[in-house]
Amino acid sequence: MRPVGSGHDRNHRRPGLMGRFGTVVTAMVTPFAADGSFDADAAGTLARWLVDHGNDALVLAGTTGESAVLTDPERVELFRT
């Protein structure tokens, strides 16, 4: 693992933008289905979209408040997604 700000590969693809702003870490919201259950498919889709659009890392299950309603198995599934 490379330290933050160590010339990440993503910087080579977009040197003007990434060189100016540095590493992007996003607190990702956890998607839930209409019945209140954790939506693993939507989480995977969202995570892939965020990474594909310039995020270098994601913060999961904690900073946006949903951690308290996730079960331990749901948290594990989220991290594996």
GROMACS elastic network, one bead per residue, 0.5 to 0.9 nm:
[ bonds ]
;  ai    aj funct       b0    kb
    2     5     6  0.83260   500
    2     6     6  0.64044   500
    2     7     6  0.85528   500
    2     8     6  0.74450   500
    3     6     6  0.56215   500
    3     7     6  0.89126   500
    3     8     6  0.86601   500
    4     7     6  0.82529   500
    4     8     6  0.78595   500
    4    22     6  0.87288   500
    4    23     6  0.67983   500
    5     8     6  0.67940   500
    5    22     6  0.66362   500
    5    23     6  0.64216   500
    7    10     6  0.81388   500
    7    11     6  0.63696   500
    7    12     6  0.78936   500
    7    19     6  0.89112   500
    8    11     6  0.55669   500
    8    12     6  0.74805   500
    8    23     6  0.82774   500
    8    56     6  0.86533   500
    9    12     6  0.54266   500
    9    13     6  0.71470   500
   10    13     6  0.53772   500
   10    14     6  0.67172   500
   10    15     6  0.81295   500
   10    18     6  0.75142   500
   10    54     6  0.76948   500
   10    56     6  0.79343   500
   11    14     6  0.54206   500
   11    15     6  0.50162   500
   11    16     6  0.82391   500
   11    17     6  0.80843   500
   11    18     6  0.53455   500
   11    19     6  0.62772   500
   11    22     6  0.81795   500
   11    23     6  0.88199   500
   12    15     6  0.54042   500
   12    18     6  0.84845   500
   12    19     6  0.88487   500
   13    18     6  0.86574   500
   14    17     6  0.57682   500
   14    18     6  0.59418   500
   14    19     6  0.77427   500
   15    18     6  0.54698   500
   15    19     6  0.51667   500
   15    20     6  0.79232   500
   16    19     6  0.54439   500
   16    20     6  0.62294   500
   16    21     6  0.88843   500
   17    20     6  0.53055   500
   17    21     6  0.63766   500
   17    22     6  0.82514   500
   18    21     6  0.51664   500
   18    22     6  0.52015   500
   18    23     6  0.71648   500
   18    24     6  0.85721   500
   18    54     6  0.84349   500
   19    22     6  0.56007   500
   19    23     6  0.87434   500
   21    24     6  0.78048   500
   23    54     6  0.89147   500
   23    55     6  0.76001   500
   23    56     6  0.61264   500
   23    57     6  0.82684   500
   24    54     6  0.70888   500
   24    56     6  0.52766   500
   24    57     6  0.67032   500
   24    58     6  0.86294   500
   25    55     6  0.59068   500
   25    56     6  0.58462   500
   25    58     6  0.55002   500
   25    59     6  0.70853   500
   26    50     6  0.82063   500
   26    55     6  0.67472   500
   26    56     6  0.82776   500
   26    57     6  0.65828   500
   26    59     6  0.60118   500
   26    60     6  0.88071   500
   27    57     6  0.88755   500
   27    58     6  0.58525   500
   27    60     6  0.63427   500
   27    61     6  0.84297   500
   27    62     6  0.82369   500
   27    63     6  0.63486   500
   27    64     6  0.69889   500
   28    43     6  0.88223   500
   28    46     6  0.81929   500
   28    47     6  0.75881   500
   28    50     6  0.85395   500
   28    58     6  0.62054   500
   28    59     6  0.59718   500
   28    60     6  0.58048   500
   28    61     6  0.78042   500
   28    63     6  0.83039   500
   28    64     6  0.75780   500
   29    43     6  0.83896   500
   29    46     6  0.88918   500
   29    59     6  0.88627   500
   29    60     6  0.73457   500
   29    61     6  0.75027   500
   29    62     6  0.89344   500
   29    63     6  0.84094   500
   29    64     6  0.61345   500
   29    65     6  0.85801   500
   29    66     6  0.78006   500
   30    38     6  0.75204   500
   30    39     6  0.79466   500
   30    40     6  0.88092   500
   30    42     6  0.86037   500
   30    43     6  0.63904   500
   30    60     6  0.74624   500
   30    61     6  0.66963   500
   30    64     6  0.81841   500
   30    66     6  0.67887   500
   30    67     6  0.86022   500
   30    78     6  0.82476   500
   31    37     6  0.87540   500
   31    38     6  0.63291   500
   31    39     6  0.55036   500
   31    40     6  0.75835   500
   31    41     6  0.88425   500
   31    42     6  0.61325   500
   31    43     6  0.57771   500
   31    46     6  0.85261   500
   32    35     6  0.78041   500
   32    36     6  0.55742   500
   32    37     6  0.54425   500
   32    40     6  0.82775   500
   32    42     6  0.80858   500
   32    43     6  0.86062   500
   33    36     6  0.53141   500
   33    37     6  0.53859   500
   33    38     6  0.62469   500
   33    39     6  0.55096   500
   33    42     6  0.88159   500
   34    37     6  0.74582   500
   35    38     6  0.89802   500
   36    39     6  0.87060   500
   37    70     6  0.86787   500
   38    42     6  0.89277   500
   38    43     6  0.85265   500
   38    70     6  0.74678   500
   38    74     6  0.67482   500
   38    78     6  0.85127   500
   39    42     6  0.54734   500
   39    43     6  0.62724   500
   39    44     6  0.88304   500
   39    78     6  0.89254   500
   40    44     6  0.61788   500
   40    45     6  0.86065   500
   40    74     6  0.84740   500
   40    77     6  0.71199   500
   40    78     6  0.64885   500
   40    81     6  0.68523   500
   41    44     6  0.52141   500
   41    45     6  0.62467   500
   41    46     6  0.86320   500
   41    81     6  0.81322   500
   42    45     6  0.50085   500
   42    46     6  0.60134   500
   42    47     6  0.84653   500
   43    46     6  0.51371   500
   43    47     6  0.60058   500
   43    48     6  0.85259   500
   43    78     6  0.71284   500
   43    81     6  0.69978   500
   44    47     6  0.51365   500
   44    48     6  0.61023   500
   44    49     6  0.85158   500
   44    78     6  0.81651   500
   44    81     6  0.53496   500
   45    48     6  0.52831   500
   45    49     6  0.61680   500
   45    50     6  0.86793   500
   46    49     6  0.50705   500
   46    50     6  0.61350   500
   46    51     6  0.86662   500
   47    50     6  0.51742   500
   47    51     6  0.62456   500
   47    52     6  0.84849   500
   47    58     6  0.76662   500
   47    81     6  0.81444   500
   48    51     6  0.52445   500
   48    52     6  0.59195   500
   48    53     6  0.84936   500
   49    52     6  0.50403   500
   49    53     6  0.60905   500
   49    54     6  0.89044   500
   49    55     6  0.89478   500
   50    53     6  0.52028   500
   50    54     6  0.66339   500
   50    55     6  0.56220   500
   50    56     6  0.86920   500
   50    57     6  0.88673   500
   50    58     6  0.82561   500
   51    54     6  0.55181   500
   51    56     6  0.63610   500
   51    57     6  0.73342   500
   51    58     6  0.81894   500
   52    55     6  0.71828   500
   55    58     6  0.72314   500
   59    62     6  0.74773   500
   59    63     6  0.74359   500
   60    63     6  0.74218   500
   60    64     6  0.85718   500
   60    67     6  0.85994   500
   60    75     6  0.88523   500
   60    78     6  0.77774   500
   60    79     6  0.74114   500
   61    64     6  0.72187   500
   61    65     6  0.75318   500
   61    66     6  0.62516   500
   61    68     6  0.86078   500
   61    70     6  0.80747   500
   61    75     6  0.71530   500
   61    78     6  0.80099   500
   61    79     6  0.86878   500
   62    65     6  0.58588   500
   62    66     6  0.65559   500
   62    67     6  0.50364   500
   62    68     6  0.81657   500
   63    66     6  0.79469   500
   63    67     6  0.79858   500
   64    67     6  0.78446   500
   65    68     6  0.68534   500
   65    69     6  0.85307   500
   66    69     6  0.56368   500
   66    70     6  0.67367   500
   67    70     6  0.53667   500
   67    71     6  0.83730   500
   67    75     6  0.79853   500
   68    71     6  0.80955   500
   70    73     6  0.80565   500
   70    74     6  0.57617   500
   70    75     6  0.61230   500
   71    74     6  0.50993   500
   71    75     6  0.62372   500
   71    76     6  0.87186   500
   72    75     6  0.50799   500
   72    76     6  0.63084   500
   72    77     6  0.86758   500
   73    76     6  0.50985   500
   73    77     6  0.61938   500
   73    78     6  0.86252   500
   74    78     6  0.60939   500
   74    79     6  0.86852   500
   75    78     6  0.50282   500
   75    79     6  0.63024   500
   75    80     6  0.86456   500
   76    79     6  0.52220   500
   76    80     6  0.62178   500
   76    81     6  0.86269   500
   77    80     6  0.50759   500
   77    81     6  0.60981   500
   78    81     6  0.51047   500
